[in-house]
């Protein structure tokens, strides 16, 4: 899931964090409350029932950090990932479409549970919200839910990815008459595609693409150790779920599972990446994944789909983001004639004038992109009492 270089980077980050904690603990040695706990505390806790309760509570907190989001054909929000209170752990399926259907966790809500059981093609992904400061990776924003939901809906996903379909024999809708036409339309167009997410946060679009059959998924975010560690854990947990589903599908001869998924488990990689910087670390990941270590850049198949969900609300980062997208989108080369594309779903946060955010469109055109403004959709804002505007997702498609 992570490269050796990323592993070493995480080790170095852990060492720095441990050093910082030790220094802070020493400075606060006279404070009664130990901010970080100690091994002695754990040993003492094992020797009394109160301590055992504390350990169980810590274990419960660890387990509850792992959350789920499920796609839906009927509800634009999907299920899960929306907070209803001031506590970050108050995540339920609250939605503005319609309110009466979303009154709690889906496992305790008959209406939602029935929809899960009856929907064909829904997927459930696991995610973890990092507690590390920096950026907005501590929430599942509407733009991420929107694009992940589109991926899981075969028809809508085909419409979304239409500019890059029909580019070779594998993607043609019609090969041998109406039968193949129907079969092709039933397959998720992400099957076999290479996807990268920039500014992933919790990585919901990445995990959705992985569950939908993407051949390679690379999930990136800022170089914050805890953020990358959480993404790596999510990658492993979602891979495990896909492998379990694959085994079950084989037992049933593949007939009990929807055509949204392929039986082949894709490759997923996680790495830190800063927009506007060279993409060498990402290229190394691609080449290692495909045993293409000796290939030149003009022979490497880059990414069919680049995702940057809710990443353009700060205009100062428009140019470096677009520079990275331009480097990562696959373009015809010596070994592959296909084109890639980028998806930029976003809401207007109100931190700057709306026109400043929309200025990314003329900038992208100036940098050589063709830009399409797709129809926006109203989702539920992330937090209770948040302006509905924060839940209205616009979509830019770049080729």
C-alpha positions in Angstrom: 0.0 0.0 0.0 2.9 2.4 0.7 6.3 2.5 -0.8 9.5 1.9 1.1 10.3 5.6 0.8 6.9 6.5 2.4 7.5 3.9 5.1 10.9 5.6 6.0 9.2 9.0 5.9 6.5 7.8 8.4 9.2 6.4 10.7 11.0 9.7 10.7 7.7 11.5 11.4 7.0 9.2 14.3 10.4 9.7 15.7 9.9 13.5 15.6 6.5 13.2 17.2 7.9 11.0 20.0 10.6 13.5 20.6 8.1 16.3 20.7 5.9 14.4 23.2 8.8 13.6 25.4 9.9 17.2 25.5 6.4 18.4 26.2 6.0 15.8 28.9 9.2 16.9 30.6 8.2 20.5 30.5 4.9 19.5 32.2 6.4 17.1 34.6 4.8 18.9 37.5 1.3 18.7 36.0 -1.0 16.1 37.5 -2.5 15.0 34.3 -0.4 12.9 32.0 -1.3 13.9 28.5 0.1 10.9 26.8 -0.2 8.1 29.4 2.6 5.6 29.9 3.4 1.9 29.9 3.3 1.9 33.7 -0.2 3.2 33.5 -1.3 0.3 31.3 0.3 -2.2 33.6 -1.4 -0.8 36.6 -4.6 -0.7 34.7 -4.4 -4.4 34.1 -4.3 -5.0 37.9 -7.7 -3.5 38.7 -11.2 -3.6 37.2 -11.3 0.1 36.8 -8.1 0.0 34.8 -9.6 -2.8 32.7 -12.6 -0.7 32.0 -10.3 2.1 30.8 -8.6 -0.3 28.5 -11.9 -1.5 27.1 -12.9 2.1 26.6 -9.7 2.9 24.7 -10.3 -0.2 22.5 -13.9 0.9 21.8 -12.7 4.4 20.9 -10.1 2.8 18.5 -12.8 0.7 16.8 -15.3 3.5 16.5 -12.8 5.6 14.6 -13.4 3.2 11.7 -16.6 4.5 9.9 -18.6 3.5 6.9 -20.2 5.3 4.0 -22.6 3.5 1.6 -23.6 4.7 -1.8 -27.2 5.1 -2.9 -29.1 5.4 -6.2 -32.0 7.2 -4.5 -30.2 9.6 -2.1 -27.5 11.9 -3.4 -25.7 11.9 0.0 -25.4 8.2 0.3 -25.6 6.9 3.8 -23.2 7.9 6.6 -20.5 10.5 7.0 -22.7 13.5 8.0 -22.5 15.0 11.5 -25.6 16.0 13.4 -24.1 17.5 16.5 -21.1 19.4 17.9 -19.3 16.2 18.5 -17.2 14.8 15.7 -18.4 11.3 16.5 -22.0 12.2 16.0 -22.1 10.8 12.4 -25.5 9.5 11.1 -27.3 9.4 7.9 -29.0 12.8 8.3 -30.0 14.1 4.9 -32.2 16.8 3.5 -33.7 14.3 0.9 -36.0 13.4 2.7 -35.6 14.1 6.4 -37.9 11.4 7.6 -35.7 8.6 6.1 -32.5 9.6 7.9 -32.9 9.5 11.6 -29.9 7.5 12.7 -27.3 4.9 11.9 -28.5 2.7 9.0 -28.2 -0.5 11.0 -30.8 0.8 13.4 -33.0 2.4 10.8 -35.4 0.0 9.0 -36.1 2.4 6.1 -32.4 2.8 5.3 -31.6 -0.8 6.0 -34.3 -1.9 3.5 -32.9 0.4 0.9 -29.4 -1.0 1.4 -30.7 -4.5 0.9 -32.8 -3.7 -2.2 -30.4 -1.4 -4.1 -28.5 -3.0 -6.9 -25.0 -1.8 -7.2 -24.5 -0.1 -3.8 -21.1 -0.2 -2.3 -19.9 0.3 1.3 -16.4 1.8 2.0 -14.5 2.1 5.2 -12.9 5.4 6.2 -11.0 7.0 9.1 -10.9 10.7 9.8 -7.4 11.8 10.8 -7.1 13.9 13.9 -4.1 15.7 12.5 -4.5 19.5 12.0 -4.1 21.0 8.6 -6.5 21.3 5.7 -10.0 20.0 5.9 -9.3 16.2 6.0 -11.2 15.8 9.2 -14.7 15.5 7.5 -16.5 13.9 4.6 -17.4 16.9 2.6 -20.3 16.9 0.2 -18.1 17.0 -2.9 -16.4 13.7 -1.9 -19.8 12.0 -1.2 -21.1 13.2 -4.6 -18.3 11.9 -6.8 -18.1 8.6 -4.8 -21.9 8.2 -5.3 -21.6 8.8 -9.0 -18.8 6.3 -9.3 -21.0 3.6 -7.7 -23.9 4.2 -10.1 -23.0 2.6 -13.4 -25.2 4.7 -15.6 -24.2 8.0 -14.0 -20.5 7.0 -13.9 -20.6 6.2 -17.6 -22.0 9.7 -18.3 -19.4 11.2 -16.0 -16.5 9.5 -17.7 -17.9 9.7 -21.2 -15.0 11.8 -22.7 -12.6 8.9 -22.1 -14.8 6.0 -23.1 -14.8 4.3 -26.5 -11.1 4.9 -26.9 -10.1 1.3 -27.5 -11.6 -2.1 -28.0 -12.1 -2.8 -24.3 -14.3 0.3 -23.9 -16.5 0.0 -27.0 -20.2 -0.2 -26.2 -21.0 -2.3 -29.2 -18.8 -5.2 -30.4 -21.0 -8.1 -31.5 -24.5 -6.9 -31.5 -27.1 -6.1 -28.9 -26.1 -8.7 -26.4 -22.6 -7.3 -26.0 -24.1 -3.8 -25.9 -26.2 -4.7 -22.9 -23.3 -6.5 -21.2 -21.0 -3.5 -21.6 -23.5 -1.1 -20.3 -23.9 -3.2 -17.2 -20.2 -2.9 -16.3 -18.8 0.0 -14.3 -16.6 2.0 -16.6 -14.0 2.4 -13.9 -13.1 -1.3 -14.3 -9.6 -1.4 -15.6 -9.0 2.4 -15.2 -6.2 4.1 -13.3 -7.4 6.7 -10.8 -5.5 9.2 -8.6 -7.0 11.4 -5.9 -5.3 14.7 -4.9 -6.1 16.2 -1.5 -7.9 13.0 -0.5 -8.7 13.7 3.1 -10.5 10.5 4.1 -10.3 9.2 0.5 -14.0 8.3 0.0 -13.7 8.8 -3.9 -10.6 6.6 -3.9 -12.2 3.7 -2.0 -15.3 4.0 -4.1 -13.2 3.7 -7.3 -11.4 0.7 -5.8 -14.7 -1.0 -5.0 -16.0 -0.3 -8.5 -13.1 -2.1 -10.2 -10.4 0.4 -10.9 -7.2 -1.3 -11.8 -5.0 1.1 -9.9 -5.9 3.7 -7.3 -3.4 6.1 -5.9 -4.6 8.2 -2.9 -2.6 11.3 -2.0 -2.7 14.0 0.6 -0.5 16.5 2.4 2.7 15.2 4.0 1.1 14.8 7.4 2.1 11.5 9.0 -1.2 10.7 10.7 -3.2 11.6 7.6 -1.1 9.3 5.4 -1.2 6.5 8.1 -5.0 6.7 8.2 -5.3 6.5 4.4 -3.0 3.5 4.3 -5.1 1.7 7.0 -8.3 2.6 5.0 -6.7 1.2 1.8 -5.9 -2.1 3.6 -9.3 -2.4 5.2 -11.1 -1.8 1.9 -8.9 -4.2 0.1 -9.8 -6.8 2.7 -13.5 -6.2 2.2 -13.1 -6.5 -1.6 -11.2 -9.8 -1.2 -13.9 -11.2 1.1 -16.6 -10.1 -1.4 -14.6 -11.8 -4.2 -14.4 -15.1 -2.3 -18.1 -15.0 -1.6 -18.8 -14.2 -5.3 -16.8 -17.2 -6.4 -18.7 -19.4 -4.1 -22.0 -18.2 -5.7 -20.5 -18.4 -9.2 -20.5 -14.6 -9.4 -24.2 -14.5 -9.9 -25.2 -13.1 -6.5 -23.2 -10.0 -6.9 -23.9 -6.9 -9.0 -22.1 -6.0 -12.1 -20.7 -2.9 -10.5 -17.7 -4.9 -9.3 -15.1 -7.0 -11.0 -13.7 -10.2 -9.5 -10.1 -8.9 -9.8 -8.9 -6.8 -6.9 -7.1 -3.6 -8.0 -3.9 -2.2 -6.7 -4.0 0.7 -4.3 -1.2 2.9 -3.2 -1.0 5.8 -0.7 1.6 8.5 -0.7 2.2 12.1 0.4 2.1 14.7 -2.3 2.1 18.5 -2.5 0.5 20.1 -5.4 2.7 21.8 -8.0 5.8 19.7 -7.1 7.4 17.1 -9.3 5.4 13.8 -9.6 8.5 11.6 -9.4 7.3 9.8 -6.2 3.9 9.0 -7.9 5.6 7.8 -11.0 7.8 5.5 -9.0 4.6 4.1 -7.5 3.0 3.6 -10.9 6.1 1.9 -12.4 6.5 -0.4 -9.4 2.9 -1.4 -9.7 3.2 -2.3 -13.3 6.8 -3.6 -13.4 7.7 -0.7 -15.6 10.8 0.5 -13.8 12.8 0.9 -16.9 10.2 2.6 -19.0 10.5 6.3 -20.0 7.8 8.7 -19.1 6.5 8.8 -22.7 5.8 5.1 -22.4 4.1 5.0 -19.1 0.3 4.9 -18.8 -0.5 7.7 -16.3 -4.0 8.3 -15.0 -7.3 7.9 -16.7 -9.1 9.8 -14.0 -7.7 12.5 -11.7 -9.9 13.5 -8.8 -9.6 16.7 -6.6 -12.8 16.9 -4.5 -13.5 20.2 -2.7 -9.9 21.4 -3.3 -10.4 24.7 -5.1 -12.0 26.8 -2.4 -8.6 28.5 -1.8 -7.7 30.4 -5.1 -4.0 30.7 -4.2 -3.7 26.9 -4.8 -5.4 26.9 -8.2 -2.3 27.1 -10.3 -0.2 24.4 -8.4 -3.2 22.1 -8.4 -3.7 22.5 -12.2 0.0 22.0 -12.8 -0.2 18.7 -11.0 -3.3 17.6 -12.8 -1.7 18.4 -16.2 1.3 16.2 -15.2 -0.8 13.4 -14.0 -3.5 13.1 -16.7 -2.6 10.4 -19.3 -2.0 11.7 -22.8 -1.3 9.8 -26.0 2.2 8.5 -26.1 4.4 5.9 -27.8 2.7 3.0 -26.1 -0.9 4.2 -25.5 -3.1 6.5 -27.6 -5.8 7.1 -24.9 -6.6 10.4 -23.1 -7.3 10.9 -19.4 -9.5 13.5 -17.6 -9.9 15.3 -14.3 -12.9 15.8 -12.1 -13.1 18.8 -9.7 -16.3 18.6 -7.6 -16.6 21.5 -5.2 -18.8 23.6 -3.0 -18.4 27.3 -2.3 -17.2 27.7 1.3 -17.7 31.5 1.6 -14.1 32.1 2.6 -13.7 34.2 -0.5 -15.8 35.7 -3.2 -17.5 33.1 -5.4 -16.0 34.6 -8.5 -12.5 34.1 -7.1 -13.2 30.3 -6.9 -14.7 30.2 -10.3 -11.6 31.9 -11.7 -10.1 28.5 -11.9 -12.1 28.0 -15.2 -10.3 30.7 -17.3 -7.0 29.7 -15.7 -7.5 26.1 -16.7 -8.4 27.1 -20.2 -5.3 29.3 -20.3 -3.2 26.3 -19.2 -4.5 24.2 -22.2 -7.4 22.3 -20.6 -10.9 22.0 -22.1 -13.3 22.7 -19.3 -16.9 21.6 -19.0 -19.2 22.9 -16.2 -21.5 20.0 -15.3 -24.9 20.4 -13.6 -24.6 21.0 -9.9 -26.6 19.1 -7.2 -27.7 19.9 -3.7 -26.4 17.6 -1.0 -26.6 17.9 2.8 -24.0 20.2 4.3 -21.5 18.4 6.5 -22.4 20.0 9.8 -25.6 20.8 11.5 -26.9 24.3 10.9 -24.3 24.8 8.2 -25.4 27.0 5.2 -27.0 24.9 2.5 -24.7 26.5 0.0 -21.9 24.5 1.5 -23.7 21.4 0.4 -24.3 22.5 -3.2 -21.8 20.6 -5.3 -20.6 22.0 -8.6 -18.6 19.9 -11.0 -15.8 20.8 -13.4 -14.6 18.2 -16.0 -11.2 18.8 -17.5 -9.7 17.1 -20.5 
